[in-house]
Each structure stands twice: as structure tokens, then as C-alpha cells.
């Protein structure tokens, strides 16, 4: 996460773990929604992390569905 200042410069919430003076590609997603409070952001991050851990566990244990199967029944609509 980052904040845009009055000059349009980004200030990152946390430092990047990259080599000094290395070039990076930045993708900026600007939300149309009002900014959430810190407590709500913490809850949202915790939920995302929980969902990611569940998905990662399912992927590691072979609990996945082939992409072709996901499209079954949708192609006829």
C-alpha cells in the first residue's frame, strides 16, 4: 500500500525488499471506494491472508478443479 501526496509522488507504507537502484514496474490501482479505517483494513487483510492460506493448502494437497471443468455448463449459456 502507498499514499499519493500533493505532488503526485507515492510514499510506500513499507520499504521494498529489492536491490538498491534496481528498476521496478509499478501498477497503481485506485479505488473508487472511500478509504477504510485501519481496523477495517486489518480485518480485510486478515481475511485475504486466511483465504490465501486455504487456497495454497488446497493447491499443495491436490484439492483443485481443472479449468476445463470450471467452464462446463457455462459454455451453453
Phi and psi restraints in degrees (range 20) as a CNS / XPLOR table:
assign (resid 1 and name C) (resid 2 and name N)
       (resid 2 and name CA) (resid 2 and name C) 1.0 -152.1 20.0 2
assign (resid 2 and name N) (resid 2 and name CA)
       (resid 2 and name C) (resid 3 and name N) 1.0 168.2 20.0 2
assign (resid 2 and name C) (resid 3 and name N)
       (resid 3 and name CA) (resid 3 and name C) 1.0 -122.4 20.0 2
assign (resid 3 and name N) (resid 3 and name CA)
       (resid 3 and name C) (resid 4 and name N) 1.0 140.0 20.0 2
assign (resid 3 and name C) (resid 4 and name N)
       (resid 4 and name CA) (resid 4 and name C) 1.0 -97.0 20.0 2
assign (resid 4 and name N) (resid 4 and name CA)
       (resid 4 and name C) (resid 5 and name N) 1.0 124.7 20.0 2
assign (resid 4 and name C) (resid 5 and name N)
       (resid 5 and name CA) (resid 5 and name C) 1.0 -87.3 20.0 2
assign (resid 5 and name N) (resid 5 and name CA)
       (resid 5 and name C) (resid 6 and name N) 1.0 -176.8 20.0 2
assign (resid 5 and name C) (resid 6 and name N)
       (resid 6 and name CA) (resid 6 and name C) 1.0 -65.6 20.0 2
assign (resid 6 and name N) (resid 6 and name CA)
       (resid 6 and name C) (resid 7 and name N) 1.0 -21.4 20.0 2
assign (resid 6 and name C) (resid 7 and name N)
       (resid 7 and name CA) (resid 7 and name C) 1.0 -92.0 20.0 2
assign (resid 7 and name N) (resid 7 and name CA)
       (resid 7 and name C) (resid 8 and name N) 1.0 3.4 20.0 2
assign (resid 7 and name C) (resid 8 and name N)
       (resid 8 and name CA) (resid 8 and name C) 1.0 81.5 20.0 2
assign (resid 8 and name N) (resid 8 and name CA)
       (resid 8 and name C) (resid 9 and name N) 1.0 14.0 20.0 2
assign (resid 8 and name C) (resid 9 and name N)
       (resid 9 and name CA) (resid 9 and name C) 1.0 -89.7 20.0 2
assign (resid 9 and name N) (resid 9 and name CA)
       (resid 9 and name C) (resid 10 and name N) 1.0 143.5 20.0 2
assign (resid 9 and name C) (resid 10 and name N)
       (resid 10 and name CA) (resid 10 and name C) 1.0 -88.8 20.0 2
assign (resid 10 and name N) (resid 10 and name CA)
       (resid 10 and name C) (resid 11 and name N) 1.0 137.1 20.0 2
assign (resid 10 and name C) (resid 11 and name N)
       (resid 11 and name CA) (resid 11 and name C) 1.0 -119.5 20.0 2
assign (resid 11 and name N) (resid 11 and name CA)
       (resid 11 and name C) (resid 12 and name N) 1.0 115.6 20.0 2
assign (resid 11 and name C) (resid 12 and name N)
       (resid 12 and name CA) (resid 12 and name C) 1.0 -74.5 20.0 2
assign (resid 12 and name N) (resid 12 and name CA)
       (resid 12 and name C) (resid 13 and name N) 1.0 143.8 20.0 2
assign (resid 12 and name C) (resid 13 and name N)
       (resid 13 and name CA) (resid 13 and name C) 1.0 -68.4 20.0 2
assign (resid 13 and name N) (resid 13 and name CA)
       (resid 13 and name C) (resid 14 and name N) 1.0 -32.2 20.0 2
assign (resid 13 and name C) (resid 14 and name N)
       (resid 14 and name CA) (resid 14 and name C) 1.0 -136.3 20.0 2
assign (resid 14 and name N) (resid 14 and name CA)
       (resid 14 and name C) (resid 15 and name N) 1.0 150.6 20.0 2
assign (resid 14 and name C) (resid 15 and name N)
       (resid 15 and name CA) (resid 15 and name C) 1.0 -67.9 20.0 2
assign (resid 15 and name N) (resid 15 and name CA)
       (resid 15 and name C) (resid 16 and name N) 1.0 151.9 20.0 2
assign (resid 15 and name C) (resid 16 and name N)
       (resid 16 and name CA) (resid 16 and name C) 1.0 -82.2 20.0 2
assign (resid 16 and name N) (resid 16 and name CA)
       (resid 16 and name C) (resid 17 and name N) 1.0 144.4 20.0 2
assign (resid 16 and name C) (resid 17 and name N)
       (resid 17 and name CA) (resid 17 and name C) 1.0 -98.1 20.0 2
assign (resid 17 and name N) (resid 17 and name CA)
       (resid 17 and name C) (resid 18 and name N) 1.0 82.1 20.0 2
assign (resid 17 and name C) (resid 18 and name N)
       (resid 18 and name CA) (resid 18 and name C) 1.0 -143.7 20.0 2
assign (resid 18 and name N) (resid 18 and name CA)
       (resid 18 and name C) (resid 19 and name N) 1.0 164.2 20.0 2
assign (resid 18 and name C) (resid 19 and name N)
       (resid 19 and name CA) (resid 19 and name C) 1.0 -63.0 20.0 2
assign (resid 19 and name N) (resid 19 and name CA)
       (resid 19 and name C) (resid 20 and name N) 1.0 141.3 20.0 2
assign (resid 19 and name C) (resid 20 and name N)
       (resid 20 and name CA) (resid 20 and name C) 1.0 -59.9 20.0 2
assign (resid 20 and name N) (resid 20 and name CA)
       (resid 20 and name C) (resid 21 and name N) 1.0 139.3 20.0 2
assign (resid 20 and name C) (resid 21 and name N)
       (resid 21 and name CA) (resid 21 and name C) 1.0 62.8 20.0 2
assign (resid 21 and name N) (resid 21 and name CA)
       (resid 21 and name C) (resid 22 and name N) 1.0 18.9 20.0 2
assign (resid 21 and name C) (resid 22 and name N)
       (resid 22 and name CA) (resid 22 and name C) 1.0 -85.6 20.0 2
assign (resid 22 and name N) (resid 22 and name CA)
       (resid 22 and name C) (resid 23 and name N) 1.0 149.9 20.0 2
assign (resid 22 and name C) (resid 23 and name N)
       (resid 23 and name CA) (resid 23 and name C) 1.0 -82.7 20.0 2
assign (resid 23 and name N) (resid 23 and name CA)
       (resid 23 and name C) (resid 24 and name N) 1.0 143.6 20.0 2
assign (resid 23 and name C) (resid 24 and name N)
       (resid 24 and name CA) (resid 24 and name C) 1.0 -131.6 20.0 2
assign (resid 24 and name N) (resid 24 and name CA)
       (resid 24 and name C) (resid 25 and name N) 1.0 156.4 20.0 2
assign (resid 24 and name C) (resid 25 and name N)
       (resid 25 and name CA) (resid 25 and name C) 1.0 -102.7 20.0 2
assign (resid 25 and name N) (resid 25 and name CA)
       (resid 25 and name C) (resid 26 and name N) 1.0 131.7 20.0 2
assign (resid 25 and name C) (resid 26 and name N)
       (resid 26 and name CA) (resid 26 and name C) 1.0 -116.5 20.0 2
assign (resid 26 and name N) (resid 26 and name CA)
       (resid 26 and name C) (resid 27 and name N) 1.0 129.5 20.0 2
assign (resid 26 and name C) (resid 27 and name N)
       (resid 27 and name CA) (resid 27 and name C) 1.0 -111.9 20.0 2
assign (resid 27 and name N) (resid 27 and name CA)
       (resid 27 and name C) (resid 28 and name N) 1.0 122.0 20.0 2
assign (resid 27 and name C) (resid 28 and name N)
       (resid 28 and name CA) (resid 28 and name C) 1.0 -106.2 20.0 2
assign (resid 28 and name N) (resid 28 and name CA)
       (resid 28 and name C) (resid 29 and name N) 1.0 121.4 20.0 2
assign (resid 28 and name C) (resid 29 and name N)
       (resid 29 and name CA) (resid 29 and name C) 1.0 -108.3 20.0 2
assign (resid 29 and name N) (resid 29 and name CA)
       (resid 29 and name C) (resid 30 and name N) 1.0 118.9 20.0 2
assign (resid 29 and name C) (resid 30 and name N)
       (resid 30 and name CA) (resid 30 and name C) 1.0 -105.7 20.0 2
assign (resid 30 and name N) (resid 30 and name CA)
       (resid 30 and name C) (resid 31 and name N) 1.0 121.0 20.0 2
assign (resid 30 and name C) (resid 31 and name N)
       (resid 31 and name CA) (resid 31 and name C) 1.0 -79.1 20.0 2
assign (resid 31 and name N) (resid 31 and name CA)
       (resid 31 and name C) (resid 32 and name N) 1.0 140.4 20.0 2
assign (resid 31 and name C) (resid 32 and name N)
       (resid 32 and name CA) (resid 32 and name C) 1.0 -82.8 20.0 2
assign (resid 32 and name N) (resid 32 and name CA)
       (resid 32 and name C) (resid 33 and name N) 1.0 -14.5 20.0 2
assign (resid 32 and name C) (resid 33 and name N)
       (resid 33 and name CA) (resid 33 and name C) 1.0 -82.4 20.0 2
assign (resid 33 and name N) (resid 33 and name CA)
       (resid 33 and name C) (resid 34 and name N) 1.0 150.8 20.0 2
assign (resid 33 and name C) (resid 34 and name N)
       (resid 34 and name CA) (resid 34 and name C) 1.0 -63.4 20.0 2
assign (resid 34 and name N) (resid 34 and name CA)
       (resid 34 and name C) (resid 35 and name N) 1.0 151.4 20.0 2
assign (resid 34 and name C) (resid 35 and name N)
       (resid 35 and name CA) (resid 35 and name C) 1.0 -66.5 20.0 2
assign (resid 35 and name N) (resid 35 and name CA)
       (resid 35 and name C) (resid 36 and name N) 1.0 134.7 20.0 2
assign (resid 35 and name C) (resid 36 and name N)
       (resid 36 and name CA) (resid 36 and name C) 1.0 -78.8 20.0 2
assign (resid 36 and name N) (resid 36 and name CA)
       (resid 36 and name C) (resid 37 and name N) 1.0 157.0 20.0 2
assign (resid 36 and name C) (resid 37 and name N)
       (resid 37 and name CA) (resid 37 and name C) 1.0 -71.0 20.0 2
assign (resid 37 and name N) (resid 37 and name CA)
       (resid 37 and name C) (resid 38 and name N) 1.0 162.4 20.0 2
assign (resid 37 and name C) (resid 38 and name N)
       (resid 38 and name CA) (resid 38 and name C) 1.0 -59.4 20.0 2
assign (resid 38 and name N) (resid 38 and name CA)
       (resid 38 and name C) (resid 39 and name N) 1.0 -39.1 20.0 2
assign (resid 38 and name C) (resid 39 and name N)
       (resid 39 and name CA) (resid 39 and name C) 1.0 -63.7 20.0 2
assign (resid 39 and name N) (resid 39 and name CA)
       (resid 39 and name C) (resid 40 and name N) 1.0 -43.8 20.0 2
assign (resid 39 and name C) (resid 40 and name N)
       (resid 40 and name CA) (resid 40 and name C) 1.0 -66.1 20.0 2
assign (resid 40 and name N) (resid 40 and name CA)
       (resid 40 and name C) (resid 41 and name N) 1.0 -37.7 20.0 2
assign (resid 40 and name C) (resid 41 and name N)
       (resid 41 and name CA) (resid 41 and name C) 1.0 -62.8 20.0 2
assign (resid 41 and name N) (resid 41 and name CA)
       (resid 41 and name C) (resid 42 and name N) 1.0 -41.5 20.0 2
assign (resid 41 and name C) (resid 42 and name N)
       (resid 42 and name CA) (resid 42 and name C) 1.0 -61.3 20.0 2
assign (resid 42 and name N) (resid 42 and name CA)
       (resid 42 and name C) (resid 43 and name N) 1.0 -41.4 20.0 2
assign (resid 42 and name C) (resid 43 and name N)
       (resid 43 and name CA) (resid 43 and name C) 1.0 -66.1 20.0 2
assign (resid 43 and name N) (resid 43 and name CA)
       (resid 43 and name C) (resid 44 and name N) 1.0 -42.4 20.0 2
assign (resid 43 and name C) (resid 44 and name N)
       (resid 44 and name CA) (resid 44 and name C) 1.0 -63.8 20.0 2
assign (resid 44 and name N) (resid 44 and name CA)
       (resid 44 and name C) (resid 45 and name N) 1.0 -42.9 20.0 2
assign (resid 44 and name C) (resid 45 and name N)
       (resid 45 and name CA) (resid 45 and name C) 1.0 -63.1 20.0 2
assign (resid 45 and name N) (resid 45 and name CA)
       (resid 45 and name C) (resid 46 and name N) 1.0 -41.4 20.0 2
assign (resid 45 and name C) (resid 46 and name N)
       (resid 46 and name CA) (resid 46 and name C) 1.0 -63.4 20.0 2
assign (resid 46 and name N) (resid 46 and name CA)
       (resid 46 and name C) (resid 47 and name N) 1.0 -39.9 20.0 2
assign (resid 46 and name C) (resid 47 and name N)
       (resid 47 and name CA) (resid 47 and name C) 1.0 -66.6 20.0 2
assign (resid 47 and name N) (resid 47 and name CA)
       (resid 47 and name C) (resid 48 and name N) 1.0 -42.4 20.0 2
assign (resid 47 and name C) (resid 48 and name N)
       (resid 48 and name CA) (resid 48 and name C) 1.0 -62.2 20.0 2
assign (resid 48 and name N) (resid 48 and name CA)
       (resid 48 and name C) (resid 49 and name N) 1.0 -44.7 20.0 2
assign (resid 48 and name C) (resid 49 and name N)
       (resid 49 and name CA) (resid 49 and name C) 1.0 -62.7 20.0 2
assign (resid 49 and name N) (resid 49 and name CA)
       (resid 49 and name C) (resid 50 and name N) 1.0 -42.3 20.0 2
assign (resid 49 and name C) (resid 50 and name N)
       (resid 50 and name CA) (resid 50 and name C) 1.0 -61.7 20.0 2
assign (resid 50 and name N) (resid 50 and name CA)
       (resid 50 and name C) (resid 51 and name N) 1.0 -45.7 20.0 2
assign (resid 50 and name C) (resid 51 and name N)
       (resid 51 and name CA) (resid 51 and name C) 1.0 -62.8 20.0 2
assign (resid 51 and name N) (resid 51 and name CA)
       (resid 51 and name C) (resid 52 and name N) 1.0 -41.0 20.0 2
assign (resid 51 and name C) (resid 52 and name N)
       (resid 52 and name CA) (resid 52 and name C) 1.0 -63.4 20.0 2
assign (resid 52 and name N) (resid 52 and name CA)
       (resid 52 and name C) (resid 53 and name N) 1.0 -45.0 20.0 2
assign (resid 52 and name C) (resid 53 and name N)
       (resid 53 and name CA) (resid 53 and name C) 1.0 -61.2 20.0 2
assign (resid 53 and name N) (resid 53 and name CA)
       (resid 53 and name C) (resid 54 and name N) 1.0 -39.9 20.0 2
assign (resid 53 and name C) (resid 54 and name N)
       (resid 54 and name CA) (resid 54 and name C) 1.0 -64.4 20.0 2
assign (resid 54 and name N) (resid 54 and name CA)
       (resid 54 and name C) (resid 55 and name N) 1.0 -46.0 20.0 2
assign (resid 54 and name C) (resid 55 and name N)
       (resid 55 and name CA) (resid 55 and name C) 1.0 -63.8 20.0 2
assign (resid 55 and name N) (resid 55 and name CA)
       (resid 55 and name C) (resid 56 and name N) 1.0 -41.5 20.0 2
assign (resid 55 and name C) (resid 56 and name N)
       (resid 56 and name CA) (resid 56 and name C) 1.0 -63.6 20.0 2
assign (resid 56 and name N) (resid 56 and name CA)
       (resid 56 and name C) (resid 57 and name N) 1.0 -43.0 20.0 2
assign (resid 56 and name C) (resid 57 and name N)
       (resid 57 and name CA) (resid 57 and name C) 1.0 -60.5 20.0 2
assign (resid 57 and name N) (resid 57 and name CA)
       (resid 57 and name C) (resid 58 and name N) 1.0 -45.4 20.0 2
assign (resid 57 and name C) (resid 58 and name N)
       (resid 58 and name CA) (resid 58 and name C) 1.0 -62.5 20.0 2
assign (resid 58 and name N) (resid 58 and name CA)
       (resid 58 and name C) (resid 59 and name N) 1.0 -40.7 20.0 2
assign (resid 58 and name C) (resid 59 and name N)
       (resid 59 and name CA) (resid 59 and name C) 1.0 -65.5 20.0 2
assign (resid 59 and name N) (resid 59 and name CA)
       (resid 59 and name C) (resid 60 and name N) 1.0 -43.4 20.0 2
assign (resid 59 and name C) (resid 60 and name N)
       (resid 60 and name CA) (resid 60 and name C) 1.0 -67.6 20.0 2
assign (resid 60 and name N) (resid 60 and name CA)
       (resid 60 and name C) (resid 61 and name N) 1.0 -29.8 20.0 2
assign (resid 60 and name C) (resid 61 and name N)
       (resid 61 and name CA) (resid 61 and name C) 1.0 -98.4 20.0 2
assign (resid 61 and name N) (resid 61 and name CA)
       (resid 61 and name C) (resid 62 and name N) 1.0 10.4 20.0 2
assign (resid 61 and name C) (resid 62 and name N)
       (resid 62 and name CA) (resid 62 and name C) 1.0 76.9 20.0 2
assign (resid 62 and name N) (resid 62 and name CA)
       (resid 62 and name C) (resid 63 and name N) 1.0 14.8 20.0 2
assign (resid 62 and name C) (resid 63 and name N)
       (resid 63 and name CA) (resid 63 and name C) 1.0 -88.0 20.0 2
assign (resid 63 and name N) (resid 63 and name CA)
       (resid 63 and name C) (resid 64 and name N) 1.0 61.4 20.0 2
assign (resid 63 and name C) (resid 64 and name N)
       (resid 64 and name CA) (resid 64 and name C) 1.0 -120.7 20.0 2
assign (resid 64 and name N) (resid 64 and name CA)
       (resid 64 and name C) (resid 65 and name N) 1.0 164.8 20.0 2
assign (resid 64 and name C) (resid 65 and name N)
       (resid 65 and name CA) (resid 65 and name C) 1.0 -118.8 20.0 2
assign (resid 65 and name N) (resid 65 and name CA)
       (resid 65 and name C) (resid 66 and name N) 1.0 129.8 20.0 2
assign (resid 65 and name C) (resid 66 and name N)
       (resid 66 and name CA) (resid 66 and name C) 1.0 -59.7 20.0 2
assign (resid 66 and name N) (resid 66 and name CA)
       (resid 66 and name C) (resid 67 and name N) 1.0 143.9 20.0 2
assign (resid 66 and name C) (resid 67 and name N)
       (resid 67 and name CA) (resid 67 and name C) 1.0 -56.4 20.0 2
assign (resid 67 and name N) (resid 67 and name CA)
       (resid 67 and name C) (resid 68 and name N) 1.0 -41.3 20.0 2
assign (resid 67 and name C) (resid 68 and name N)
       (resid 68 and name CA) (resid 68 and name C) 1.0 -57.0 20.0 2
assign (resid 68 and name N) (resid 68 and name CA)
       (resid 68 and name C) (resid 69 and name N) 1.0 -37.1 20.0 2
assign (resid 68 and name C) (resid 69 and name N)
       (resid 69 and name CA) (resid 69 and name C) 1.0 -69.1 20.0 2
assign (resid 69 and name N) (resid 69 and name CA)
       (resid 69 and name C) (resid 70 and name N) 1.0 -32.4 20.0 2
assign (resid 69 and name C) (resid 70 and name N)
       (resid 70 and name CA) (resid 70 and name C) 1.0 -62.1 20.0 2
assign (resid 70 and name N) (resid 70 and name CA)
       (resid 70 and name C) (resid 71 and name N) 1.0 -33.7 20.0 2
assign (resid 70 and name C) (resid 71 and name N)
       (resid 71 and name CA) (resid 71 and name C) 1.0 -83.1 20.0 2
assign (resid 71 and name N) (resid 71 and name CA)
       (resid 71 and name C) (resid 72 and name N) 1.0 -15.4 20.0 2
assign (resid 71 and name C) (resid 72 and name N)
       (resid 72 and name CA) (resid 72 and name C) 1.0 -57.3 20.0 2
assign (resid 72 and name N) (resid 72 and name CA)
       (resid 72 and name C) (resid 73 and name N) 1.0 131.4 20.0 2
assign (resid 72 and name C) (resid 73 and name N)
       (resid 73 and name CA) (resid 73 and name C) 1.0 87.2 20.0 2
assign (resid 73 and name N) (resid 73 and name CA)
       (resid 73 and name C) (resid 74 and name N) 1.0 -24.2 20.0 2
assign (resid 73 and name C) (resid 74 and name N)
       (resid 74 and name CA) (resid 74 and name C) 1.0 -84.4 20.0 2
assign (resid 74 and name N) (resid 74 and name CA)
       (resid 74 and name C) (resid 75 and name N) 1.0 -27.7 20.0 2
assign (resid 74 and name C) (resid 75 and name N)
       (resid 75 and name CA) (resid 75 and name C) 1.0 -67.4 20.0 2
assign (resid 75 and name N) (resid 75 and name CA)
       (resid 75 and name C) (resid 76 and name N) 1.0 -25.5 20.0 2
assign (resid 75 and name C) (resid 76 and name N)
       (resid 76 and name CA) (resid 76 and name C) 1.0 -81.9 20.0 2
assign (resid 76 and name N) (resid 76 and name CA)
       (resid 76 and name C) (resid 77 and name N) 1.0 -14.3 20.0 2
